[in-house]
Amino acid sequence: MPWTDDFDADDFEWPLIADVDVGELMSTSTVGDGGFQSLIASLQGWVDEDEDTIELDEDDIERILRYAYCYGNGGWEDQLMAIFDSDVWDFGEWHYCDN
């Protein structure tokens, strides 16, 4: 995983229950069969629409950060930033792009 050496998953309570903009998530297109579309489809299946939350583990957060920060253009960062609150983005301090 592309986490810095000082990241220790045991320092956090899992799953992370993150606030999510359900409308933004559910309206994000999953047309196509790329990795981003697969990520969005998974997130759409996991979201608690009544609570506006989603449960994420460390692999899910890493994948979100990777699509937001590591793959350059494509608008993924803007889309993901609109979906998730700071709970997810706080993990960015321990994530690095290895591509």
N, C-alpha and C positions, 0 to 999 in steps of 0.2 A: 504494500500500500504506500502511496506517496504521502506519508505523514512524516513530519520532522521527528528527530530523535527524542525530543522532549514531550511528544504526545504519548499519553498513556490512556488507553480506552478505559482502564479500570478506575480512572479518576472521575468518571462521569456515570450518571445513572442512566441505564438503557432499559427500554427504548427512550429516546428523546421524544417528548410529545411537543411538537412544534405547531405554532399557529400558522394557518395557511389561508390564503384568499381562495376560497372554494370556487367562486365564480370564475376567477382567472384560471385556476387549474383546470376546471372542467371545460372551459372554452378553448383551451390550448389544443391545437390539432394534433392528432396522432396518425394522420394520413402519411403513408410511407412505411418503410420497414427499417429505418435507421436506428442507431442507438439512442438518439434523443427522443424519438417517437416511442421507443420501447420504455425508456425511463418515464416519460409522461404517462403512458398507459398504465404502468405499474403504480405510479403515484395516485392516479385517478381511482384505481381499485382499492387503495389502502386508506383513502381520506375518510374521515368521519365528518360527513356533511352537516350533521346536527350540531356538532361541537366546534366546527371550523378548525379542526386539528388533524394531525397525522402522526403516526408513530414511525420513527426512523431509527435504524441502527447505524453503527459507525460506517458500514459499507455503503448504505444508502446516502449518508451525508457526503462521503468521499465522492461518490458518483455525481451528486448534484454539484459539488464544488468543481469537479473536473470539467463538467459540461459548461459551467459558468465561466471558469477562468482559463482553461487549458487548450481549448480548441479554436481560439481566434474568432474570426467573424462567423456570423450565422444568426446573431440575435439571441442566442441561447441565454446569455447572461441577463439581458433585459427581461426576457420572459421569466426566468427563474427568480430574479430579484423581485418581480411583481407578485410572484406566488408566495414566497416565503418571507417570514419576518427575520429579525436578527438572530433568533435562536440558532438557525442553520449557519448564517454568515459568521457568527462568532468563531466557528471552527476553522475559518480561513487562516487564522494566524498559525496553525499547525500543518497546513496543507501546502504541498508544492507540486508543480507540474513536472512530470518526468518524461514528457514527450518531446 
